[in-house]
Amino acid sequence: MLDALALRAELAGLDASAPPQQADIDGWLIRLSPGKAKRSRCINALRQGTLPLDELLARCQRAYDAAGLPLAVRVTPWSQPADLDARLAAKGWGAFDAADVMVLATLTPDPAPAALQPLDATAYAALVGGLRGSSDTAIAAHAERIATAPVTYQGFALNDAGGALLACGQMVVDGELVGLYDIASAQPRQGHGERLCRALLALAHQQGARQAYLQVGSDNAVAQRLYARLGFVFAYRYHYRSPEAVLT
């Protein structure tokens, strides 16, 4: 059951993070958004194509060069060809930014969640981008991506009684599955991120979600402990590879 949920989370995550600047090259989904999130400006090697790997990589390189973006491949347990990671490593491509996908098999909502302030895509991207120090270009790309994604964006702020920001985050409800994204706290390690997540999950449950997933840095032990308290467990890990220096 967990393997099936992991795959559902992977496919739902692809829809949730889809930018308008994407195309298919011989079974590989290439994304060319200038945003900060690497998942919106990378290759997802979804299917085994007909081209030799070197020719396929060369075609992708030309597309990324034309877009003014560095080439990077997101490697998951489902990447094709199945030995893609080893073949890229053999070419000297470095691995970086490993992330864990965690899943919640049974969503049990908090009976008294905190109140949330809904934000439109532009306001939300500006808010979370400000917390992360994103550039104006990255903020605009983020707003464009979440406003035009195939599944409906829902972004929220958690404020104190005086209206000051405590934390913000977004969710994507896709049938019975909800994904949590861009969880950011204005006051780290004060419990606001957990309150926000509990409120998002309760709202998602009201909208029909019964299972959940999220993505967190493999080296982010603090966030992983937070999500474990909510009932999330490790499902799988992915990372990126690039012929260039580690991407920021």
N, C-alpha and C positions, 0 to 999 in steps of 0.2 A: 504493500500500500504506500509505503514511504517513497519508493522509487517512482511510482506513478504520480504522486504529488510533487516530487522534485521536477519531473518533466513538465507537469502542468505549470509549475512556477516558472520554469525557464521560458516556456512559450508565452505565458502571460506577461513576463517581464519584457520580452521582445516587443509585444504590442504596446505596453505601457511606455516604453522609452523610444518609440518610433518617431524620428524627425521627418519633415517633408523631404529632406535631401537624402534620399536613399535609392538604391538601384540594385538589380540582380546581375551578377557576372558569373555565368556558368554554375549556378547553384549557390554562390556565396552572396550574402546580403551585405552590401557595403553602405555605410552611413557616413555622411559628409557634413554634419552640422558643426558650426564653429563654436559650439557650446563648451562648457567646462567638463561636463560628464563624458568620460571616455566611452561609455556605452552608446553615446550618440554620434561618435566619430571614429568608429572602428569597423573591422570586418567581422561578421558572424558567419563562420564556415558551416552552413546548415546542411548542404547536400554534396554528395560526391558528383563532380561534373565530368566532363569529357576531356578537358584540357590538361596537359601536363602541368605539374605544380609550378614550375618556373615560369611558364607562359601565363598562367593564371595570376601569379604574383606580379608579373610585369604589367599586366593589364590593370590590376588594382593600383599599382604604383602610379601609373599615368593618371588615373582618376584622382588620386589623393594629391598628386603634384598640381593638377589643374585647379583643385580646390584650395590649394595653399595649406594643406594639412599633412601632418606626419602619418606615415602608414603604420597601423597597428592591427593585430589580429587578436580577437578575444577567443581564448581557448577554453572550452567546456568539455565535460565528459561525452557530449554528443557531437563534437566537432568532426567534420569530414574533410579529407580522409581520416581514418581512425588513428593513424600514426602521425598526424599533422604536428603535434607538439614536438615529437622527437625529430622530425625532419626540419622544423624551423630552428630547433636548438642546434642541430648539426650544421646549419648555415651560420651559426654564431649570433642568432637573434636572442637578445636578452629577455628574460621573464621578469615581470614586475606587477605591482598592484594586485596581488592575490586578494580575492574577496570570497566570503562564505555566504551562501544562500541558506537561510534558515526558514523552517516551515512550522506552522501550527496546525496540527491535524484536526483539532476540535476547538472551534472558537466559542468561548464562554464569555459573554460580555460582562463588564463591570456594572453592577446594579446602579451605581451613582457616579457616572463619569463627569469630569470637569466640562464646563461650557467652553465651546470653541467659537472663534470668529471666522466665518468663511471669507476667503479672499479670491478675487479673480486672478487669472493667470499672470497678468502683468504685475499686479501688486505682490503676488506671492513670489515670483521670480526676483523682484527687486528686494524683497525682504530677506529671503534666504541667501541671495547673492551678496547682500550687504554683510551678513554674518560671516560669510566665507571669503570675503574680499575678492569677489569675482569682478572681472572687467565689464564695462558697459556692453561690449560685444557678446560676451558669454551670457550676461543677464538677458539680453534681447533674444538670443538663440534659445535659452531655456524657456522663456515665455512663449516663443513660437512653437517649440516642441510640445509642451504640455497642452497648449491650446488646440493643436491640430492632431494630437494622437488619436489612434483609432478607438480608444476607450476614454470615457469621460474623466477629465481631471477634476479633483476636489482638493483644494488646499486650504489650510486653516492656521490660525494663530491662537496660541494660548496666552492670555494676558492676565495680569494681576488686577486687583480691584480698582486700581487707578488707571488702568489701560496700558501699563508698561508691558512690553513683550517679555514673555518668559521662555517660550519655545514655539517652533512652527514645524509643520510637516504636511505631507500630502498623501492621499490614498487613491488607489485605482480599484474600483470594484468591477470584477469581470465574472458575472454569474455568481457562483457560490464561493469564488476565490477573491480575496482582497490582497493587494500589495501595498506595503508602506514604503514611502520614499522620502528622501531629503529631510530626514528628522534632524533638526538642529536646535540647540539650546542657546539662548542668550545668556544664561547663567548656569554654566556646566556644573554637574555633580550636586545639584540641589533637588533632584527628584522631579524636575519639570518635564524632562523628556519622557519619563515613565508615565506621568499623568497624561501627557499628550497622547502617547501611544494607546493607553487604555481607553481614552475618549474616542480616538479614531476607530479602534476595533469595535467599540460599542455601537458607534454610528454605522459602521459597515455591516454589523449584524442586523441592525434595523433595516438595512437595504438588501438583505438576503444572503450576505456572505456567511459561510460556515467554516471556512478554512482560510489561512493567511500565509503570506511569505514576505520576506524582506532580504536585503543584501547589506552586508556589513564587512568592513575591512578585516582580513584574516588576523591582522595584528592589533585590532581594536578590542582589547580584552574588556575594557570598561563597558562599551556598548554591548558586547556579547553577553556579559553578565546581566545587563538590563533586560535584554530580550529573553534570556533564559528564565528570568523571573516571571515573564509574561507567558511562558510555556513553549517558546520556540526552541526547536532542536536543529542541529546541523543536518543539512541535506546533501550539499555538494559544494565544491570549490571551483572557481574559475580564475584565470589570470590573463594577462596580456603578453604578447611578444611583439617586438619591433626590431627592425634592422638599425634603428637610430638609438641614440641615448635614451635613457628612461624618460618617458613623457610626463609632463606635469599637467 
